[in-house]
Amino acid sequence: MAARTSSKSAVAIPQLPWDQVRPAPVVLVSGTEAFLADRAMRQLRDILKTEDPSLEVSDIRADDYAPGELLTLASPSLFGEPRLLRITNVEKCNDVFLTEALAYVAAPAEDTYVILRHNGGVRGKKLLDAIRGGAGGGIEVVCTELKKDSEKFDFAVAEFRTARRKITPSALRAVVAAFQDDLSELASACQQLISDSAAEITEATVDKYYGGRVETNAFKVADAALAGRMGEALILLRHALATGADPVPVVAAFATKMRTMARVSGARGGANQIASSLGLAPWQVDRARRDLAGWSDEGIGRAIEVLAETDASVKGAGRDPVYALERMVSVIARRGAPD
């Protein structure tokens, strides 16, 4: 994964993605994706522990910082063990911390590694600018939120690749669809499949563990409707609702697929080229092209209108959300053709 850099000010230190974290005297962990930041910090601790099991680890809260705390914990110990100081809430730091941290990065202690976790915002900017300008000989680990479907897909691919486990494309799509709204849950699901499945992970394996997920059921309904199988789609919809599925994510699943289809419908070129220009994965482009078979521009337009109406209905604007959902399914199963 490539790190994203800021263009607001010059950066004189390496900016790395979360999965390429490495030891440095000062490590700035920035960005709003808390799960990736936590994982990067754990990985750095594990690396340092492997290098020297006697590593001393201390935690500091920058918003509840006491004078002299940083200097005391960074001071050489009696037996010379390396030290790791993990400092959180830097975006909420008090004035004492800011002053002492600026002094520290100007002259870091030997055999000490300091992680500064900054979640975003302007507080502490002077310290961030100093680190990014080269003070302390540090690095920055950028943990930006993964918003695009292709980024979440790549994350899941990396989880299985790192574990050297095989997973079929359909199974990978299913697990990403099931946990696309929470990266930590997606990571946990991947690890569960890795630890509990001895053979190649297939869609049946994902169904066995996570078939009850609302999002998975919703995408199955959408897949059946887009394939023109109205009867099957309506049965799947009723089953999903009967087992506790909320109508809102059902509509969201349809909207996700229809938006991708609409974006791909007018694009020209190979799957990789289109995927790169639209911020999608190549498999999403291929799938959207298959789903577009039999659709006209007018049909897509009508389906999107019905999706908007259904979304409003299930969020309180209509009296019968189930009827609205069934109407949406029927319209999309007919490729947007009128009744």
Stockholm file with secondary structure:
# STOCKHOLM 1.0

chainA/1-339         MAARTSSKSAVAIPQLPWDQVRPAPVVLVSGTEAFLADRAMRQLRDILKTEDPSLEVSDIRADDYAPGELLTLASPSLFGEPRLLRITNVEKCNDVFLTEALAYVAAPAEDTYVILRHNGGVRGKKLLDAIRGGAGGGIEVVCTELKKDSEKFDFAVAEFRTARRKITPSALRAVVAAFQDDLSELASACQQLISDSAAEITEATVDKYYGGRVETNAFKVADAALAGRMGEALILLRHALATGADPVPVVAAFATKMRTMARVSGARGGANQIASSLGLAPWQVDRARRDLAGWSDEGIGRAIEVLAETDASVKGAGRDPVYALERMVSVIARRGAPD
#=GR chainA/1-339 SS CCCCCCSSSCCCSCEEEGGGCCCCSEEEEESSCHHHHHHHHHHHHHHHHHHCTTCEEEEEEGGGCCTTHHHHHHSCCTTCCCEEEEEECGGGCCHHHHHHHHHHHHSCCTTEEEEEEECSSSTTHHHHHHHHTTGGGCEEEECCCCCSHHHHHHHHHHHHHHTTCCBCHHHHHHHHHHTTTCHHHHHHHHHHHHHHCCSCBCHHHHHHHHTTCHHHHHHHHHHHHHTTCHHHHHHHHHHHHHTTCCHHHHHHHHHHHHHHHHHHHTCCSCHHHHHHHHTCCHHHHHHHHHHTTTCCHHHHHHHHHHHHHHHHIIIIISSCHHHHHHHHHHHHHTTTCCC
#=GC SS_cons         CCCCCCSSSCCCSCEEEGGGCCCCSEEEEESSCHHHHHHHHHHHHHHHHHHCTTCEEEEEEGGGCCTTHHHHHHSCCTTCCCEEEEEECGGGCCHHHHHHHHHHHHSCCTTEEEEEEECSSSTTHHHHHHHHTTGGGCEEEECCCCCSHHHHHHHHHHHHHHTTCCBCHHHHHHHHHHTTTCHHHHHHHHHHHHHHCCSCBCHHHHHHHHTTCHHHHHHHHHHHHHTTCHHHHHHHHHHHHHTTCCHHHHHHHHHHHHHHHHHHHTCCSCHHHHHHHHTCCHHHHHHHHHHTTTCCHHHHHHHHHHHHHHHHIIIIISSCHHHHHHHHHHHHHTTTCCC
//
